[in-house]
Amino acid sequence: MTGQGAGDCWTMARRARDIWAETVERAGIAVVQRGMVLASRLDESEAVIDAFLRTDMAAGCAMLTARQAQEHIPCLRTDAARVSFYSPHEIRVEIPHCDPAAGPVS
């Protein structure tokens, strides 16, 4: 849902995410990724993240230091990320894993 425009688009994306979260629980579908960390290197990125965090869409999100981001992404070089944006809302499933009729994924 990150990257969706404000208003109806974001509201629908959030609802779709909530439906997926409920569905994977009930159906036993493996979640490949929970949450998202978006590392940034540029000074200007901090201002963009800060501005987003002041919106309603950012509930539960946070700006992380490079060290904090490294807790989520151990291979992240702290010298390569000035600050990072963290969203706990993202979930990722692989569609072929959702359909037993699709067979194994190679």
LOTOR-965989 format. One line per 2 residues: their letters; for each residue z, y, x of N, C-alpha, C, CB. Coordinates in nm, 2 decimals. Each point is the difference from the previous one (the first is absolute). Glycine has a CB too. Example, Ala and Ser with C-alpha at 12.3 -4.5 7.8 and 13.67 -1.06 7.14 Angstrom:
2
AS> 0.78:-0.57:1.32:0.00:0.12:-0.09:0.00:0.12:0.09:0.12:-0.12:-0.19  -0.19:0.23:0.15:0.00:0.11:0.09:0.08:0.11:-0.08:-0.22:-0.06:0.12
***
This chain:
106
MT> 0.00:-0.12:0.08:0.00:0.12:-0.08:0.00:0.13:0.08:0.12:-0.13:-0.17  -0.09:0.11:0.30:0.00:0.12:0.09:-0.15:0.05:0.01:0.20:-0.08:0.13
GQ> -0.22:0.21:-0.14:-0.13:0.05:0.01:-0.06:0.04:-0.14:-0.03:-0.13:0.21  0.10:0.09:-0.31:-0.05:0.03:-0.14:0.03:0.15:-0.03:0.03:-0.24:-0.07
GA> -0.12:0.30:0.00:0.02:0.14:-0.04:0.12:0.01:-0.10:-0.25:0.04:0.03  0.30:0.08:-0.04:0.12:0.02:-0.09:-0.05:-0.01:-0.14:0.11:0.15:0.17
GD> -0.02:-0.16:-0.26:-0.03:-0.01:-0.15:-0.03:-0.14:-0.04:-0.09:0.23:0.01  0.00:-0.24:-0.10:-0.03:-0.13:-0.07:-0.04:-0.10:0.10:-0.07:0.12:-0.20
CW> -0.01:-0.09:0.30:-0.04:-0.10:0.10:0.12:-0.06:0.07:-0.21:0.13:0.04  0.30:-0.05:0.01:0.12:-0.05:0.06:0.09:-0.08:-0.09:-0.01:0.20:0.16
TM> 0.02:-0.15:-0.28:0.08:-0.07:-0.10:-0.05:-0.14:-0.03:0.06:0.22:-0.11  -0.20:-0.23:0.10:-0.06:-0.13:-0.03:0.02:-0.09:0.13:-0.17:0.11:-0.16
AR> 0.15:-0.05:0.27:0.02:-0.08:0.13:0.14:-0.06:0.01:-0.18:0.14:0.11  0.28:-0.06:-0.15:0.14:-0.04:0.01:0.02:-0.11:-0.10:0.07:0.23:0.07
RA> -0.12:-0.21:-0.19:0.01:-0.11:-0.10:-0.06:-0.13:0.04:0.01:0.18:-0.18  -0.13:-0.17:0.24:-0.07:-0.12:0.05:0.08:-0.07:0.11:-0.22:0.11:-0.06
RD> 0.28:-0.03:0.14:0.09:-0.05:0.11:0.12:-0.08:-0.06:-0.08:0.19:0.15  0.14:-0.13:-0.25:0.11:-0.06:-0.07:-0.03:-0.13:-0.07:0.09:0.23:-0.03
IW> -0.21:-0.23:-0.03:-0.05:-0.12:-0.06:-0.02:-0.11:0.10:-0.11:0.13:-0.18  0.05:-0.10:0.29:-0.02:-0.09:0.11:0.13:-0.06:0.05:-0.21:0.12:0.07
AE> 0.31:-0.03:-0.05:0.13:-0.04:0.05:0.06:-0.10:-0.09:0.03:0.23:0.11  -0.04:-0.21:-0.24:0.06:-0.09:-0.10:-0.08:-0.13:0.00:0.08:0.19:-0.14
TV> -0.21:-0.18:0.15:-0.09:-0.12:-0.01:0.02:-0.09:0.12:-0.16:0.13:-0.13  0.17:-0.08:0.25:0.01:-0.08:0.12:0.14:-0.08:-0.01:-0.15:0.16:0.14
ER> 0.25:-0.09:-0.19:0.13:-0.06:-0.01:-0.01:-0.13:-0.09:0.12:0.23:0.04  -0.17:-0.20:-0.16:-0.01:-0.11:-0.10:-0.09:-0.11:0.04:0.05:0.16:-0.18
AG> -0.16:-0.13:0.24:-0.11:-0.10:0.03:0.02:-0.06:0.14:-0.15:0.13:-0.14  0.25:-0.08:0.22:0.02:-0.06:0.13:-0.11:0.03:0.10:0.13:-0.18:-0.11
IA> -0.20:0.30:0.09:-0.11:0.04:0.09:0.06:0.06:0.12:-0.16:0.04:-0.19  0.11:-0.08:0.31:0.06:0.06:0.12:-0.05:0.14:0.02:0.00:-0.23:0.10
VV> 0.10:0.32:-0.07:-0.03:0.14:0.03:-0.02:0.00:0.16:0.14:0.09:-0.20  -0.26:-0.04:0.24:-0.03:0.00:0.14:0.07:0.12:0.07:-0.22:-0.10:-0.05
QR> 0.24:0.21:-0.02:0.06:0.12:0.05:0.08:0.07:-0.10:-0.19:0.02:0.16  0.30:0.03:-0.12:0.09:0.08:-0.09:0.03:0.13:0.08:0.10:-0.20:-0.12
GM> -0.13:0.32:0.05:0.02:0.12:0.07:-0.11:0.04:0.09:0.24:-0.04:-0.02  -0.24:0.16:0.06:-0.11:0.05:0.09:0.06:0.11:0.10:-0.18:-0.05:-0.18
VL> 0.14:0.04:0.30:0.04:0.10:0.10:-0.14:0.06:0.05:0.22:-0.11:0.07  -0.23:0.24:-0.08:-0.12:0.07:0.04:0.04:0.09:0.12:-0.11:-0.01:-0.23
AS> 0.07:-0.04:0.35:0.04:0.08:0.12:-0.09:0.11:0.02:0.09:-0.21:0.11  -0.04:0.32:-0.05:-0.08:0.12:0.02:0.03:0.05:0.14:-0.01:0.06:-0.24
RL> -0.09:0.00:0.30:0.01:0.05:0.14:0.00:0.15:0.01:-0.11:-0.21:0.08  0.05:0.28:-0.18:-0.02:0.14:0.01:0.11:0.08:-0.06:-0.24:-0.04:-0.02
DE> 0.27:0.15:0.08:0.11:0.09:-0.05:-0.02:0.04:-0.14:0.03:0.09:0.23  -0.16:-0.07:-0.27:-0.03:0.04:-0.14:0.04:-0.10:-0.10:-0.18:0.14:0.09
SE> 0.18:-0.27:-0.05:0.03:-0.11:-0.09:0.14:0.01:-0.06:-0.15:-0.14:0.13  0.25:0.19:-0.05:0.13:0.02:-0.04:0.01:0.09:-0.12:0.08:-0.04:0.23
AV> -0.15:0.15:-0.23:-0.01:0.10:-0.11:-0.06:-0.07:-0.12:-0.01:0.19:0.16  -0.09:-0.27:-0.15:-0.06:-0.06:-0.11:0.10:-0.10:-0.06:-0.23:0.02:0.10
ID> 0.29:-0.10:-0.02:0.10:-0.10:-0.05:0.11:0.07:-0.07:-0.06:-0.16:0.18  0.11:0.27:-0.12:0.11:0.07:-0.06:-0.04:0.06:-0.14:0.08:0.06:0.24
AF> -0.20:-0.01:-0.25:-0.05:0.06:-0.12:0.00:-0.11:-0.11:-0.13:0.18:0.13  0.07:-0.29:-0.09:0.00:-0.11:-0.10:0.13:-0.05:-0.05:-0.21:-0.07:0.11
LR> 0.31:0.07:-0.01:0.13:-0.05:-0.04:0.07:0.09:-0.10:0.02:-0.10:0.23  -0.07:0.22:-0.24:0.06:0.09:-0.10:-0.06:-0.01:-0.14:0.04:0.16:0.19
TD> -0.13:-0.26:-0.21:-0.06:-0.02:-0.13:0.07:-0.12:-0.07:-0.22:0.08:0.08  0.20:-0.09:-0.21:0.06:-0.11:-0.08:-0.06:-0.13:0.04:0.03:0.15:-0.19
MA> -0.15:-0.16:0.24:-0.06:-0.12:0.04:0.07:-0.07:0.12:-0.22:0.09:-0.09  0.30:-0.01:0.16:0.06:-0.05:0.13:0.14:-0.06:-0.02:-0.13:0.17:0.12
AG> 0.17:-0.19:-0.25:0.13:-0.06:-0.02:0.01:-0.14:0.08:0.01:0.11:-0.23  0.09:-0.12:0.31:0.03:-0.12:0.07:-0.07:0.00:0.14:0.02:-0.12:-0.21
CA> -0.11:0.21:0.23:-0.07:0.01:0.13:0.08:0.08:0.10:-0.22:-0.02:-0.12  0.18:0.01:0.25:0.07:0.07:0.10:-0.09:0.03:0.12:0.21:-0.11:-0.07
ML> -0.17:0.21:0.15:-0.06:0.03:0.13:0.09:-0.07:0.10:-0.10:0.23:-0.07  0.04:-0.30:0.16:0.07:-0.08:0.10:-0.03:0.05:0.14:-0.01:-0.20:-0.14
TA> 0.11:0.19:0.23:-0.03:0.03:0.14:-0.08:-0.12:0.06:0.22:0.15:0.02  -0.27:-0.13:0.09:-0.07:-0.11:0.07:0.09:-0.12:0.01:-0.15:0.16:0.12
RQ> 0.27:-0.14:-0.08:0.09:-0.12:0.02:0.03:-0.07:-0.14:0.11:0.12:0.20  -0.09:-0.04:-0.30:0.02:-0.06:-0.14:-0.12:-0.07:-0.04:0.16:0.18:-0.06
AQ> -0.28:-0.13:0.08:-0.12:-0.07:-0.03:-0.02:-0.13:0.07:-0.10:0.22:-0.05  0.15:-0.22:0.17:-0.01:-0.12:0.09:0.09:-0.12:-0.06:-0.04:0.15:0.20
EH> 0.14:-0.11:-0.28:0.07:-0.11:-0.07:-0.08:-0.08:-0.10:0.21:0.14:0.03  -0.31:-0.07:-0.09:-0.09:-0.06:-0.09:-0.12:-0.06:0.07:0.07:0.16:-0.17
IP> -0.12:-0.10:0.28:-0.11:-0.04:0.07:0.04:-0.01:0.15:-0.17:0.11:-0.16  0.22:-0.22:0.20:0.05:-0.02:0.14:-0.10:0.03:0.11:0.16:-0.16:-0.09
CL> -0.29:0.14:0.06:-0.10:0.03:0.11:-0.04:0.14:0.01:-0.08:-0.23:-0.04  0.13:0.32:-0.05:-0.03:0.14:0.01:0.05:0.06:0.12:0.01:0.01:-0.25
RT> -0.09:0.06:0.33:0.04:0.07:0.12:0.06:0.13:-0.05:-0.18:-0.11:0.15  0.31:0.14:-0.11:0.06:0.12:-0.04:-0.07:0.12:0.05:0.22:-0.12:-0.01
DA> -0.29:0.11:0.12:-0.07:0.12:0.06:-0.13:0.02:-0.08:0.10:-0.04:0.23  -0.14:-0.05:-0.31:-0.13:0.01:-0.08:0.03:0.05:-0.14:-0.10:-0.18:0.14
AR> 0.22:0.20:-0.18:0.03:0.04:-0.14:0.10:0.11:0.01:-0.06:-0.22:-0.10  0.02:0.34:0.06:0.10:0.11:-0.01:0.10:-0.02:-0.11:-0.18:0.16:0.09
VS> 0.13:-0.17:-0.21:0.08:-0.04:-0.12:-0.08:-0.10:-0.08:0.12:0.23:0.00  -0.06:-0.29:-0.10:-0.07:-0.09:-0.09:0.05:0.02:-0.14:-0.02:-0.17:0.19
FY> -0.07:0.13:-0.28:0.03:0.00:-0.14:0.03:-0.14:-0.05:-0.15:0.21:-0.03  0.26:-0.23:-0.04:0.03:-0.13:-0.05:0.00:0.00:-0.15:0.14:-0.04:0.20
SP> -0.20:-0.05:-0.26:0.00:-0.02:-0.15:0.05:-0.15:-0.02:-0.19:0.17:-0.04  0.29:-0.18:-0.04:0.05:-0.14:-0.04:-0.08:-0.06:-0.11:0.23:0.06:0.08
HE> -0.32:0.02:-0.14:-0.06:-0.04:-0.13:-0.12:-0.09:0.02:0.08:0.21:-0.09  -0.15:-0.21:0.20:-0.12:-0.08:0.02:0.03:-0.15:0.00:-0.10:0.19:0.13
IR> 0.02:-0.26:-0.20:0.00:-0.15:0.02:-0.14:-0.05:0.01:0.21:-0.02:-0.14  -0.23:-0.08:0.22:-0.14:-0.05:0.02:0.00:-0.15:-0.02:-0.05:0.19:0.16
VE> -0.04:-0.23:-0.24:-0.03:-0.15:-0.02:-0.14:-0.02:0.04:0.17:-0.02:-0.18  -0.20:-0.10:0.22:-0.14:-0.04:0.03:-0.05:-0.07:-0.12:0.04:-0.02:0.25
IP> -0.14:0.07:-0.32:-0.05:-0.05:-0.12:-0.03:-0.15:0.00:-0.10:0.23:-0.05  0.03:-0.28:0.16:-0.02:-0.15:0.00:0.12:-0.08:-0.01:-0.20:0.05:0.13
HC> 0.32:0.01:-0.09:0.12:-0.08:0.00:0.06:0.01:-0.15:0.04:0.05:0.24  -0.10:0.03:-0.32:0.05:0.01:-0.14:-0.06:-0.10:-0.09:0.04:0.24:0.04
DP> -0.15:-0.29:-0.01:-0.08:-0.09:-0.09:0.00:-0.14:0.06:-0.14:0.20:-0.08  0.21:-0.29:0.03:0.00:-0.14:0.05:-0.13:-0.06:0.00:0.23:-0.03:-0.08
AA> -0.32:0.07:-0.02:-0.14:-0.06:-0.01:-0.08:0.04:0.12:0.02:0.00:-0.25  0.02:0.11:0.32:-0.09:0.05:0.11:0.01:-0.09:0.12:0.04:0.23:-0.08
GP> 0.06:-0.31:0.09:0.02:-0.09:0.11:0.06:0.07:0.12:-0.20:-0.13:-0.08  0.21:0.06:0.19:0.06:0.06:0.12:-0.08:0.11:0.06:0.11:-0.22:0.05
VS> -0.04:0.32:0.01:-0.07:0.11:0.07:-0.01:-0.04:0.14:0.10:0.17:-0.16  -0.22:-0.15:0.21:-0.03:-0.03:0.14:0.01:0.12:0.09:-0.14:-0.19:-0.07
***
